[in-house]
Amino acid sequence: MAGGNYGGSSIPTTPIGGVALLAGKNTTYKNYKCTTAVGGTNFVYNGVTITTSSNVPIELVMSPPNIGSQTGGVTFLCYSCSCDGIMSGSTAPWSGMTNPSGPIWNPVILGGNGLNS
C-alpha cells in the first residue's frame, strides 16, 4: 500500500481535487506528496496515463509537479512534505527564538536500522 508516513506532515492526508492540484502543482503543492488517486477517469503521471475508478483507489507515491493532466474529477490524497517546520510547538528552547525552523529544529525520521531518512 502507498499509504503511510513518508516524513513531513504526512498524517493527516488532505484530499485535493485534480483541477486545484494541477493549478497549484508548481506553487502551492510543489512540496507535497500524494499517495492515492481516486475517482474521475484518468490522470497522466510522468507521461503515463493511469486509468482511475470511483471505487478502486490507485496507490502510488506521486509528486504534484509530475502530474500532467487529469480527466473527470480525480481526487488526490496528499500531504505537505516541505519539512520546514519545527517538530511541535514546544521544541524551541524559548518563545523568542528568531529562527525556530532553522536546521537544528528540522524533524528527524528514524528508520532503516537506525539511519536518519
Protein Blocks (a to p, Z undefined) as FASTA:
>chain_A
ZZdceejjlbccddddfklmmmmmmmmmmmpccfbdeehjbdceehiacdddfklccddd
ddfklpmbdehhiacddddfklpacfblklpfbfklcblmbmklgccddeehhiaZZ
